[in-house]
Amino acid sequence: MEETPEKVLYVLTCAAENPERATLPWVLGNAALAMDVGAVVVLQGNGVYLAQKGYVDHMVSAHGFSPVKKLMADFQSLGGRILVCVPCIRERNISEADLIDGTEPAAAAKVNTEAMESKAVFVY
């Protein structure tokens, strides 16, 4: 039987209204990926705005950290996955076509599966 690699799930529920909480999952996710641990960020609630094209272009990050735009790009280039809550984008009138490349629309079953397959789940 093949061993499942370790994975951490970060649920991000805010955006520019709380730069610190919107920054930390990307920092931790990038660190996990550098440690050869899988990382998935799920954007829910206002967090889905981070996946909207252009939103993070001028967003302020938590003090002392790289811009969220760079952190997200690094996360994706290191192999991190970004899931975006479909009901949440619909509630905010964001279409799937408005999402940045490489994001995966997801609903409750997918998020639950990711959580059950993860060694740890952090919520921001």
GUVEX-411987 format. One line per 8 residues: number of its first residue (from 1); for each residue y negated, z negated, x negated of C-alpha. Coordinates in steps of 0.2 Angstrom, whole numbers, always signed. Each point is the difference from the previous one (the first is absolute). Layout:
<sites>
NUM	Y Z X; ...
</sites>
This chain:
<sites>
1	+0 +0 +0; -17 +5 -7; -13 -14 -2; -16 +2 +9; -15 -1 -11; -12 -14 +3; -15 +4 +11; -16 -10 +5
9	-9 +4 +17; -19 -3 +2; -7 +0 +17; -19 +4 -1; -10 -3 +16; -18 +1 -5; -11 +13 -8; -18 +0 -6
17	-5 -16 +10; +11 -10 -12; +0 +8 -17; +10 -14 -8; +14 +1 +12; -1 +19 +0; +2 +1 -19; +13 -13 -5
25	+15 +9 +7; -3 +15 -11; -2 -11 -15; +16 -9 +4; +9 +16 +5; -5 +9 -17; +6 -15 -10; +17 +0 +10
33	+2 +19 -4; -4 -3 -18; +14 -13 +0; +12 +13 +7; +0 -8 +17; -3 +11 +15; -15 -3 +10; -6 +5 +18
41	-16 -3 +8; -1 +1 +19; -17 +2 +7; -3 -8 +17; -15 -5 +11; -16 +5 -9; +10 +3 -16; +4 +17 +6
49	-18 +5 -4; +5 +0 -18; +11 +15 +3; -13 +10 +9; -6 +14 -12; -17 -5 -8; +0 -18 +6; +3 -8 -17
57	-11 +12 -10; -15 -13 +0; +9 -16 +5; -4 -15 -10; +15 -9 -8; +3 -19 -3; -11 -5 -15; +9 +3 -16
65	+12 +14 +6; +0 +18 -1; -6 +10 +15; +12 +0 +15; +0 +19 -1; +7 -1 -18; +12 -14 +4; +7 +10 +14
73	+2 +16 -11; +8 -10 -14; +12 -7 +13; +5 +17 +7; +2 +7 -18; +11 -14 -5; +12 +3 +15; -7 -12 +13
81	+2 +5 +18; -14 -2 +13; +5 -2 +18; -13 +2 +14; +2 -8 +17; +0 +14 +13; -5 -11 +15; -14 -7 -11
89	-7 +17 -5; +1 +6 +18; -10 -15 +6; -14 +4 -13; +0 +19 +4; +7 +5 -17; +12 +15 +0; +14 +2 -12
97	-9 +15 -7; -14 -12 -5; +11 -10 -11; +0 +2 -19; +14 +9 -8; +16 -9 -3; -1 -13 +14; +14 -2 +12
105	-4 -3 +19; +12 -14 +6; +3 -10 +15; +8 -17 +3; +18 +4 -4; -4 +7 -17; -11 -15 -5; +14 -12 +6
113	+13 +10 -10; -12 +0 -16; -2 -19 +2; +18 -4 +2; +4 +11 -16; -13 -9 -10; +2 -15 -11; -18 -7 +5
121	-13 +4 +13; -18 -4 -3; -13 +1 +14; -19 +3 -3
</sites>
